[in-house]
Amino acid sequence: MKKITRIKIPEEFKSHLNVKDIAGSDAYPIHKFSELVEAIAKLSYENEEHLLFYRGQSNDYVDNSGKSTFLPTIYRGQNLSQEEIDDRFDILENASKELSKEFLKSKTKGYQEVRRKTLIRWSILQHYEVCPTPLIDITQSLRVACSFAFQESENNEAFIYVFGFPYLTNRISINSELDLINVRLLSICPPDAFRPYFQEGYLVGTSDVTNEILNPKELDLSNRLIAKFKIPKKNFWDRKYSSLPKNALYPEKDKIMDICSKLNLGKSSGLLTKTFGEFMVEWMEIESIVRANTYKERKKYAKPINTYSGLRLLNERQVIDQLTFSELDKLRILRNDLVHNKIEIKQNQLKKYLNRLKTIIKELRNKGL
């Protein structure tokens, strides 16, 4: 996607935000939700050529140069090999076929369009976190973005990102000139899909999706970044505004969620379900933690630092203890075996590994990593 141009930053934000490099700037501190609304109002007025969207995260994930990065999940990871990317696209293709079958089997409203349109299938798979896709979740609701930022956060602060897009013309807007796709979930999902309606969700990506990455930066949503803010977990909400609870963001009675939970993501040699996709996404979180905490070493050495080397460095610096290092290394080997060697594993066993991985991530985040 092409980099956004002609953006304007209100004068008071310029102490933190460099208009020429928003992704590399420090996040501007905001203390109250009402203050954030006012900041967005100023941004919106100054950038009338762009339609604003938001994304909330518990952490500011950065690339090798220390800049905020927002790659689609299917392209995330350190030093990805072509084989690994091909595997992810194979899993996505298999999940798409399974989704079409389940929609047809259950006669869910909209099944004809799900069968016909790849982008609709990918949008559902991404939004329901089934497996990595070439799309990224954003929202037009500032309250939803802030609620998401705090959902899984154990930190004292979270981050809100503001992106600028062309004004939408259709429920699936494709701008070939800017190499952009914007999918309005509320328009393409069947009424049985409650989650997109509560989350006011959209999905964005590039128009020419391929499993061959020539320049990852072209796929990065940071190209459309207008501003980033840092918000405190304590005393952020007031009497007028409150966070949306988890059961509102993830409603339990959701037929599409039930369909997605039945999908078989494995190839003919395996029986991997949604748990595999969850495991892969959580492992990407580990890779992000390693990248963010080995930034100085990666700048110092000419050769790139892979995940194992990064974990070893953190262990040597006593950032993680020997037990955590050993557990993560075993999970790293399991992850490689699942992706490259196509090993079979029982679901209850994989769920145990997944739960342990989530626990370790939570512990690392509690340490400020």
N, C-alpha and C positions, 0 to 999 in steps of 0.2 A: 504494500500500500504506500501511496505517495505521502511524503511528509507534509503536514499542515503548514500553511503559509499565512501571512498577514494576521497573526494573532496579536491581541493587545492585552497588556497586563496592567491593572490599576496601580497607581503610584505606590500605594502602601505595601503591595506585595513584592515590589522589586528588591527589597532588602534580602529576600530569600530566593525568589524566582528569576532566573535569567531567561528572558524571552527567546534567546537564541539556543538555549539548551535546558528546557524544562526538565527533561528526564535526569539530567545530571545535577539539578539544583537541589537545595535542601527544601524539605517540605515546610510550607508556611504554617505556623502554629495557630490553631483555632480552639477556643475554649468552650463555646456553647453551640448547640445546634442552631439557635436563632442567629448567632453570629455567622455560622456557615451559610445559612440561607441568604443573609445579606451579602456575603462574599460572592456567592453564585449569581445573585442578581446583578452585581457589578460586572462580573465576567460576561454574563449573558448580554448585557447592554453593550459592552465594549466590543463583543465579537458577534455582531448581529448576522454575519454571513454564515455562521455555523450553528447547528443544532447540538446542544450539550447533552452528554450522557455521562454516567457515573459508574465507578467501581470501588467497592470497599474491600480492604484487605487488612489482616492483622499484622502483616509485616510488609516492609518495602523491599521487594526482591530486586536485586541488581545484577547486571552482567559483569563481565570481566573488567570493564572500565569504570565500574561503580555507578552506572546509570540504571534507573528504573526500567525494568523490562517486562513485557506482557506477551510472551509467545504463546500461541495455541498449544494446548497440552500435547498434541501429537508430535510437536517439534521440540518439546522441552527435554533437557538433559545435557550432560557434559560430554563433548566429543562424540556425538551420536554417529554410529556407523550407518552406511547405507542399508545394511542387512537389518539393523534394528528398526529403522524407519519403515522399511518394506514390511516388516512383521507387524508394526502398528497399523499400517494401512490394510493389511490382510485381516487383522482383527476387526477394524472398522467396517470393512466390506462384509465380513461374516455377520457382524452385529446388525448391519443395515438390512441384510436379507432376513435375519431372524425377526427383526422388528416388523417388517412387511408381512411376514407369515402370521405373526401373532395378532396384528391388526385385522388381517383378513379373517383369521380363525374366529376372533371374538366379535367380528362385524362392528367394530368400533367406528363411530361416525368419523368420516374423513379418511377411511382406509384406502380409498381410491387414490387420493393425492399422496398419501404416504408411500404407496407403491410406485407412483410416477416420478416423484421429485426427490432427488438426492439431498438437496439442502434441507428439506423438511425432516427427513430421516436423521441427518446429522444434527440438526437443531435439537430434536428430541433426545438423542443419545447424549449430547453434550449437556443439555440442561438438567437431565436426570442422572448425570454423572455415571453413565454406563461404561464408557471407555473413552480414551483420548480421541479428539477430533481436531480438524483444522479451524474450529471456531472458538470464540471467547465470549463469555457471558458479561453483559453490562446491563444497566437499568436506567430508566428515565426518572426513577424515584430516588431523591436524595435520602429520604428516610430509610428506604430499603437498603441502600448502599451502606449507610452508617450502621444499621442493624446487623448486616452481614459482617462488617468489619469487626464487630465485637463478639460475634457468635462463638467462634472457636479461639478467641484471643485470650491468652493468659498474661499478656503484657499490660502495662499501664496506659498504653497508647495504641492507636491504630491509624490507618491512612485512607484518605479519600482522594481518588483521582478523577479529573475532569477531562473528557475527550470531546473534540469537535468533529462533527460530521456534516456532510451536505444534508439539506432538508429532504425528508423522505417523500417519495412519490408513490410507492406501492408497498404492499405488505412485505415483499422481498425486493429491496432496492439494490440494483447492481449499477455501480458507477465504473465503467470500464476506463474512463480517463484517469481516475484516481486509484484504480485497482482496488475497489472496495465493494463489500457486500454487507448489507444490514438487513437482518431478518427480524421482523416484529412477531414475537412468539404469540402474542394475544390474537393475531390474525391468522396464523397458520396452524396453531394447535387446536385439536378438537375440544369441545366444551368439557369433556371428561378430564382434561389435563388442568387441574386446579392450580398447580404450582406456578406456572407462568403468569396467571392472572393476579395472584397475590404478590408476586415479585416484580410485576411490570417489566418482564424480561425481554431483552433483545440479544441477538447474537451477531457478532461481526467477524469478518475474515477478509481474505483476498479473493479476487474473482478467478484467478488462474491457479487453482490448487494442484499441487504435484507432490509426489513422494521424493522428488529430487530437489535438494536445497542448494541453490547456487549462492544466495546471499540471505542468511537468516534475518538480517536487519529489515529486509523488505516485508517480512511477515509480522514484524513486531508492532503491536498496537501503540507503543510509545511514539510512533510517528504521528499520531493524532492527539498527543497529550497537550493540553492547554494549561493545566495547573495541577498541583498536588498539595494536599493539606494534611497536617498531623493533628489528630483529635485525642483528647484525654478520655480514658474510660470512666474516671470518677467525675461526677457532677456535670457531665456533658448534657444530659437531658434535663428538662425542667417540667413544670406543671402543665404547660401547654403542649409539649412534645415528649413522646416516650418511644422507647425502642420497640420494634415489633418482636413478639415472642417467637421462639423457634417453631412452635406448632402452627403459627400463622405463615411463616416463610416456607415451611415444609408440611402442608396439610396432610393428615393421615389418610383420609378417604379420597384417594386419587387413583382412578382406574389406570391411568397411564403409568403411574409408578408401579402398580401391580404387574402390568404387562412387561415393563422393563426388568423387573426383578426375576422374570422367568427366562430371560434371554440366555442362550448358550453361546458364549463368546469364543469357545475353543475351536481349534481346527479339527479335522477328522481324527487326529491322533489323541485328542484330549477332551476333557469335560470341564472346561473352565467357565464359570458364570460371572456375574457382576462383581464377585469378590476379586477376581483377577484385575478388573479395571480399577477398583478401589486401591488394591495393593500397588499398582503401577503409579497411580496419582500420588499416594502417600510417599512412595520412594522418590518421586520427583521433588517432594518437599525436603527430603534428606539431602538431595543433590543441591538444592537451593541454599540450604543451611551451610553446606560445605563450601560452596562458591562464595557466599557472603563473608565467611569467616577465614578464608585463606586468600583474601584479596591481595595483601601485601606480598605474600609468597609468589602468587601468580604473576605479579608485576616484576618480581625479582628474577625469576627463572625464565629462560628462553622457551623451554619445553612446557606444554600445557600440563596442568596437574589433574589427573583423573580422580574419580571418586575415592578409590582405595588410598591413593597417595594423600589426598586431602584429609581423609579420616585418620591416617597415620600421623600427619602433621598435627592435627588437633589433639591426638592422644599424646604426642611428644611434648606439646605445649601444656598438657594437663587440662585442656579445655574439656575433654571427655575422658573418663576413666577407662581402665583396661577392660573392665567387664562390658561397658557400653560399646567400646570399639569392637570387641570380639563378637557381640551380638549383631551389630550392624554389618560386620564383615560377613557373617553367616547369612544374613538377610540379603546382602549384596550378591552373594554366590547363588542363593535361591532365585533371586530376581533374574540373574543372567541365565540360569538353567531354564526358567520358565519361558523366557523370550527366545533364547538362541537354540537350546537343546530340546525344546518342546516336551519337557518331562510332564508326566501326569502326577497329579496330587489330589488327595481327597479334599472336598470342600471344607469339612470341619477342621482339618489340619491347616489349610490355607487361611481360614478365618482366625485361627490362633496366632499365626504369624502376623496377620494384618493387625490384630488388636495389640500385639506387642509392639509393632512398628508405630502405631498411633500413640502408645504410652511413652515410648522413647522420644518421639517428636514433642510431645507435651512437656516432658522433663527438660528437653533442650531449650524449648521456648521459655520455660520458667527461669532458666539460667540466663536469659537474655540473648540467646543465640538466634 
